[in-house]
């Protein structure tokens, strides 16, 4: 029997609930369908009994996550304009941050994938773990309500929120790159983003960042903002070495 099928049948829900409670302080009282938040779409190609992946919950969780952080920033940073609040929010919900939180909760142990996807060491690991964090947010909101998902999000992201007091920490890579280029007398960066289809039929974004007509760097991500941030991060390293 394939390993993915075994994992579907023996889903360790109690351990998952314990991990979430230990890390976030949120007890999921209705975990009966929580496995829906961990089923990667690659399973659907191998098991016709499963008709849905975590992507719908991820869609919901993405919106909920943005709402919780926006709500927090709006109330705690009352003197700042929408531009500064947007920068802070983009720093808090970076893909790398969300995937690291999933790792800290050992969520990769519970992700169910098809035989061709390795969430433990594959190239898509970070992206999948970030997606799973968002799908879990969607599940908690749907089943436990807004107050519980708010508690979950703010507790999980408390270190990133605390670090907003550091000047450089709340600036996203795009802002830092622009400041760096201005400091050395260069033109402002220009971002060109397109949608492309990956080998496994996922829609991803590819961003190229230019200074004048010179290509500095290229980044990819499941969202436009992730692709732009990745391109800016790479460009920052290049500019820093020059």
Legacy VTK file of the C-alpha trace (Angstrom):
# vtk DataFile Version 3.0
C-alpha trace
ASCII
DATASET POLYDATA
POINTS 242 float
0.000 0.000 0.000
1.309 3.458 -0.859
2.524 5.578 2.028
0.104 8.397 1.282
-2.859 6.022 1.580
-1.629 4.793 4.954
-1.293 8.326 6.217
-4.836 9.179 5.121
-6.227 6.215 7.022
-4.145 6.747 10.156
-4.356 10.516 10.415
-2.957 11.445 13.889
-5.558 14.086 14.721
-4.971 14.073 18.484
-1.266 14.747 18.062
-1.988 17.551 15.612
-4.454 19.199 18.009
-1.881 18.935 20.805
0.828 20.528 18.651
-1.438 23.438 17.748
-2.483 23.990 21.372
1.081 23.783 22.668
2.340 26.335 20.146
-0.585 28.765 19.962
-2.702 28.255 23.060
-5.739 27.523 20.885
-7.611 24.282 21.523
-9.503 23.032 18.495
-12.638 21.495 19.970
-14.068 20.265 16.692
-11.221 18.605 14.769
-13.333 16.084 12.868
-12.583 17.619 9.450
-9.207 19.169 10.208
-7.522 16.743 7.820
-9.125 18.760 5.005
-6.592 21.503 5.781
-3.670 19.165 5.067
-4.602 17.331 1.863
-2.367 18.415 -1.009
-3.952 18.363 -4.452
-1.461 15.729 -5.648
-3.446 13.153 -3.656
-6.495 13.737 -5.839
-4.694 12.323 -8.873
-4.015 9.053 -7.059
-7.125 8.523 -4.950
-10.545 9.158 -6.558
-12.226 8.923 -3.134
-10.881 12.390 -2.329
-12.449 15.212 -4.292
-10.935 18.262 -2.613
-7.604 19.596 -1.381
-6.688 22.266 1.151
-6.787 24.998 -1.497
-10.313 26.227 -0.693
-9.428 26.513 2.987
-6.174 28.192 1.991
-8.167 30.770 0.015
-10.322 31.483 3.062
-7.364 31.449 5.450
-5.411 33.908 3.335
-8.244 36.436 3.683
-8.686 35.740 7.399
-4.963 36.092 8.074
-4.883 39.423 6.273
-7.947 40.609 8.196
-6.523 39.665 11.606
-3.204 41.389 10.963
-4.883 44.423 9.384
-7.220 44.696 12.370
-4.297 44.526 14.791
-2.177 47.072 12.921
-5.092 49.477 12.443
-5.778 49.563 16.175
-2.190 49.489 17.468
-0.551 51.858 14.976
-3.190 54.562 14.856
-0.932 57.399 13.707
0.473 55.647 10.633
-0.991 55.888 7.141
-2.162 52.991 4.985
1.175 52.789 3.178
3.138 52.125 6.360
0.499 49.691 7.588
0.676 47.794 4.296
4.459 47.500 4.600
4.173 46.175 8.141
1.540 43.651 7.121
3.596 42.377 4.186
6.586 41.851 6.482
4.565 39.938 9.074
2.940 37.520 6.609
5.955 36.651 4.466
5.964 33.165 3.003
9.193 32.357 4.851
7.610 33.367 8.159
4.491 31.273 7.647
6.486 28.210 6.594
8.774 28.572 9.623
5.766 28.641 11.938
4.448 25.472 10.304
7.839 23.864 10.881
7.802 24.914 14.535
4.421 23.215 14.948
5.713 20.163 13.037
2.831 20.491 10.592
4.834 18.767 7.864
4.202 15.502 9.722
0.512 15.801 8.917
0.553 17.001 5.306
-0.847 14.343 2.989
0.622 14.354 -0.518
0.751 12.154 -3.573
3.744 9.952 -4.284
5.427 12.574 -6.464
5.546 15.320 -3.823
7.928 15.292 -0.852
6.946 17.885 1.719
9.840 16.924 3.974
12.649 17.857 1.616
11.236 18.737 -1.794
11.726 22.027 -3.594
8.121 23.021 -2.847
8.500 22.509 0.921
8.407 26.183 1.952
5.484 26.994 -0.305
3.433 24.003 0.848
4.044 24.724 4.527
3.017 28.361 4.096
-0.125 27.214 2.271
-0.939 24.762 5.053
-0.642 27.482 7.697
-3.196 29.532 5.778
-5.517 26.566 5.261
-5.342 25.880 8.999
-6.308 29.514 9.638
-9.272 28.967 7.338
-10.331 25.844 9.207
-10.073 27.458 12.641
-12.106 30.444 11.448
-14.751 28.249 9.859
-15.122 25.836 12.773
-14.071 27.788 15.876
-14.884 31.379 14.888
-13.086 34.688 14.500
-12.004 35.144 18.127
-10.175 31.818 18.135
-8.461 32.315 14.791
-7.449 35.811 15.896
-5.865 34.330 19.018
-4.168 31.663 16.907
-2.718 34.124 14.384
-1.528 36.706 16.909
0.072 34.086 19.152
1.806 32.387 16.230
3.098 35.699 14.870
3.906 37.356 18.202
7.661 37.475 17.523
7.191 39.141 14.143
4.731 41.616 15.648
7.136 42.418 18.476
9.936 43.003 15.978
7.949 45.759 14.287
9.553 48.059 16.846
12.808 47.610 14.938
13.099 50.162 12.113
14.568 47.844 9.508
12.473 44.831 10.432
9.187 46.389 9.340
10.524 47.470 5.980
9.930 44.999 3.218
12.691 44.109 0.736
11.214 46.396 -1.928
11.489 49.413 0.374
15.012 48.488 1.451
16.103 48.029 -2.168
14.702 51.411 -3.146
16.512 53.106 -0.248
19.764 51.325 -1.105
19.594 52.398 -4.751
18.785 55.989 -3.820
21.691 56.042 -1.397
24.181 55.084 -4.121
22.646 57.439 -6.668
20.929 54.846 -8.853
17.518 55.052 -10.509
14.470 53.588 -8.801
13.754 49.879 -9.398
11.110 48.802 -11.893
9.189 45.551 -11.365
7.749 43.479 -14.191
5.523 40.593 -13.112
3.910 37.891 -15.230
1.859 34.778 -14.481
3.319 31.452 -15.518
2.260 27.815 -15.230
4.604 25.493 -13.349
5.289 21.865 -14.240
2.537 20.667 -11.877
-0.041 23.091 -13.321
0.166 25.571 -10.444
-0.232 29.242 -11.291
2.785 31.173 -10.032
4.141 34.664 -10.509
7.543 35.604 -11.866
8.919 39.077 -11.174
11.936 40.687 -12.801
13.376 43.806 -11.203
15.256 46.296 -13.368
17.304 49.430 -12.793
16.961 51.445 -15.975
17.337 48.724 -18.632
19.537 46.421 -16.549
18.025 43.241 -15.128
19.037 42.894 -11.483
17.192 39.803 -10.298
14.265 37.464 -10.797
11.957 35.974 -8.164
9.017 33.572 -8.168
6.118 33.050 -5.795
2.532 31.860 -5.526
1.445 35.460 -5.116
2.583 38.616 -6.817
3.811 40.135 -3.551
5.890 37.028 -2.758
7.518 37.120 -6.194
8.298 40.830 -5.873
9.759 40.399 -2.396
11.912 37.490 -3.540
13.234 39.459 -6.508
13.974 42.425 -4.245
15.784 40.210 -1.709
18.048 38.791 -4.416
18.633 42.254 -5.876
19.579 43.586 -2.434
22.320 40.974 -2.160
23.612 41.864 -5.622
23.610 45.608 -4.948
25.256 45.022 -1.584
28.193 43.227 -3.233
28.744 45.861 -5.918
LINES 1 243
242 0 1 2 3 4 5 6 7 8 9 10 11 12 13 14 15 16 17 18 19 20 21 22 23 24 25 26 27 28 29 30 31 32 33 34 35 36 37 38 39 40 41 42 43 44 45 46 47 48 49 50 51 52 53 54 55 56 57 58 59 60 61 62 63 64 65 66 67 68 69 70 71 72 73 74 75 76 77 78 79 80 81 82 83 84 85 86 87 88 89 90 91 92 93 94 95 96 97 98 99 100 101 102 103 104 105 106 107 108 109 110 111 112 113 114 115 116 117 118 119 120 121 122 123 124 125 126 127 128 129 130 131 132 133 134 135 136 137 138 139 140 141 142 143 144 145 146 147 148 149 150 151 152 153 154 155 156 157 158 159 160 161 162 163 164 165 166 167 168 169 170 171 172 173 174 175 176 177 178 179 180 181 182 183 184 185 186 187 188 189 190 191 192 193 194 195 196 197 198 199 200 201 202 203 204 205 206 207 208 209 210 211 212 213 214 215 216 217 218 219 220 221 222 223 224 225 226 227 228 229 230 231 232 233 234 235 236 237 238 239 240 241
